[in-house]
């Protein structure tokens, strides 16, 4: 049913994606699907931390790539796990990664909505609205 599964992760919030990752691994085993982990470095982080310095931006992205590669290497039970790091608006970049990778299922975590989520919308809600593939939202 599924051939390619994408799991977006926030490298600074492991509790937010742990359940989604284990769910995706189980789905990969069930369907023989490939697994890709994706991390998005938000534009706001690049603006604040790197102040758009090209060298500092590359360093932030390289650090994220190393952390995500270590996470991908630690995943067991899903075969070879690919990983991708990109910078941009989080929800839009997740959708773009999924489209470029030919993903047919995005498995992502969502938290209990806070008032700001009700007013502004959560990342998960934006991904669900804009993704062209199926999206499974896993509550933590």
N, C-alpha and C positions, 0 to 999 in steps of 0.2 A: 504494500500500500504506500509506504513512504520509502524513498531512496536516499534522501539527503535531509538531515536535520541540523538546524542551527540553534545554538544556545547562546544568547547574549549574556555576558557577565559583567558585573561591576567589580573590578579587582579590589576596590576598597571596601566592599560589603559582601564578604563570603556567605554570610547567613542569608542574604537576599536571593542567592541562586543555587544553593546547595541542593534543595529539593527538586528544583527544575532540572539540574544536571543529572541527578540520579534517575529521574523520570525519563529523560532523553536517552540515557544509557540503556535503560530497560527497553525502550522503544527500538533502539538500534539493534539490540539483540533479537527482538521479536521479528522485526522486518528485514534484518540484514542491511540496514541503512548505514550510510556514512555519517559521521558526526563532525561538525565544525563549531568551534568556540569563537565567539567574537567579542571584542572589547572596543568600546568607543571612548576616545579621549575627548571630552566636551570642549567646544570652542571656548567656553568661559574659562576652563582651566588653562588653556593655552594663553588666553589673554592675560589672566591674572598671574600665573606662575612663570610663563616664558616671556610675557610681554611681546609676543609675536616675533621674538628673535629666532631666526632660522636654526641656529645652533641649539638653542634651548628647546625649541619645538622638537627637533630630531632626538634630543636626549630624552625628553619626556616620552615620546613614542617608542624609542628603543627600550626604555625601562618597562613600559607596558608590554611590549612584545616579549621581553625576557620573562616577565611574570606570567604571561598567558601561556608561553611555551612550557614553562615548568608545570603549570596547571594541566595543560593538555597531556604532558608526559605522565602525570600522576593518575589520569583517568584509566580505569581498568574495565574490561568487559565490553568495550565498544570498538575493538580493533584499533586501527590507526586514527588518531584524532587530529584533524587540521585546526589551524587557528589563524585568525586575522585581527589586526588592530588598525583602526582608522580614526581620524579626527573629524569632528563635525557636530551637528545637532544630533543628539542621541537617537531619538526615534527614527528620524529620517535616514540616518546612517545605517541603522539596523535593517531597515527595509531595503535600502540600496545594496547592502552586503548580501542579503538574501536573494535579491534579484540577480546579481552578478554571479552568485555561486550556484544558481539553479536550485535553490532550496525549495522543498515542497512542504516543509513543516518547520515552524519556529516554535520552540518551547522556551517560554520565559516566565520568570517569577513576577508576582505582584504582591504588594503588601496591602494591609487593610487601609482603605482610603482615608486620608486626612482631609481637613477642610480645604487646604490648598489644592488637593487633587480634585475635589468636587468642583472648585471654581476654575481651575486651570487645566485639569485633565492630567492623567498619569502617562508615563512613557508607555506602559503596557496598552493603555487605551488607544494611544496614537498608533502604535504598531498594529493593533487589531484593525483599526479603521483603514489603514493605508496599505497593508501587506496584500500582495496578490496571491499568496499561498495561504495554507491553513495555519492558524496560530492556536497553540494550546497555552493557556494561562494557568500556572500552578501557584496556588496560594501557599505562602510559607507557613 
